[in-house]
Amino acid sequence: MPGELDQERERIAQAGREALADIQRASAEASASVVRVIEQQTGITLTPVRPSVMDAHFPELARMERQAAAYVEVMRIVRQWMLPTDPRRLGELVPDLPEDVREQIADNLVQAGLS
């Protein structure tokens, strides 16, 4: 039973990640559209304003901390398989890695908000 519950929780979390990614993509597309229209009509290029990290509340900072920790974990794993002088990109390296390592990297990239 615990395995089934864990799988269900992960399935729900993955669906949530995918929904957030869809929302972010749609938002980025809508923003780009507004920028294009304004530029075409006025010649002025709008630049999206990102909120300052100094305006973040504790929950947002805690999320950033979790994302940063996940990114550090990706680098810890990658350092075992890639040297600083390696000419390959991460995307070229990953297919040649064992499946469990690929999954660890992918999971951590998602948690870091990078994939």
PEUR-V119367 format. One record per residue. PSI is psi in whole degrees, -180 to 180 (NA if undefined). OMEGA is omega in degrees with one decimal (NA if undefined). Layout:
PSI_OMEGA / PSI_OMEGA
This chain:
-45_-179.0 / -37_178.5 / -40_179.1 / -40_178.2 / -42_178.5 / -41_178.6 / -41_179.3 / -43_178.2 / -43_179.9 / -38_177.6 / -44_178.9 / -44_179.1 / -42_179.7 / -41_177.4 / -39_176.6 / -43_177.8 / -44_-179.6 / -40_178.3 / -43_177.8 / -42_178.7 / -41_177.7 / -43_179.4 / -44_-180.0 / -41_178.3 / -46_-179.9 / -41_178.5 / -44_179.4 / -41_178.3 / -43_179.1 / -42_178.3 / -45_179.7 / -37_178.2 / -45_178.7 / -45_179.6 / -45_-179.8 / -47_-178.0 / -46_-179.3 / -41_179.5 / -41_178.6 / -40_-175.4 / -29_-173.8 / -18_-173.8 / -2_179.4 / 131_177.6 / 117_176.5 / 143_173.5 / 128_-179.5 / 139_179.6 / 123_176.4 / 142_178.5 / 146_179.2 / 143_175.4 / -24_179.1 / -14_177.0 / 1_-176.5 / 142_173.4 / 170_-175.8 / -47_-179.6 / -37_178.4 / -40_177.4 / -40_178.1 / -39_176.6 / -44_178.5 / -38_178.3 / -44_179.0 / -40_178.8 / -44_-179.7 / -41_178.8 / -40_178.7 / -39_178.0 / -42_177.4 / -40_178.4 / -40_176.0 / -47_-178.5 / -37_177.6 / -43_179.4 / -48_-176.2 / -38_-179.9 / -22_178.1 / -18_-173.6 / -9_-173.3 / 133_175.9 / 157_178.1 / -26_-179.0 / 0_-179.1 / 125_-178.0 / -13_-177.5 / 152_170.8 / 162_179.3 / -42_-179.7 / -23_176.2 / -29_-178.9 / -44_-170.0 / -44_-178.1 / -25_-178.1 / -3_-178.0 / 158_174.4 / 151_-175.0 / -43_-178.1 / -34_178.2 / -43_176.7 / -43_-179.3 / -41_178.7 / -44_179.2 / -48_-178.4 / -46_-179.7 / -44_-178.9 / -35_176.1 / -40_177.2 / -47_-179.8 / -30_178.4 / -9_-179.3 / 20_-176.0 / -2_-177.7 / NA_NA
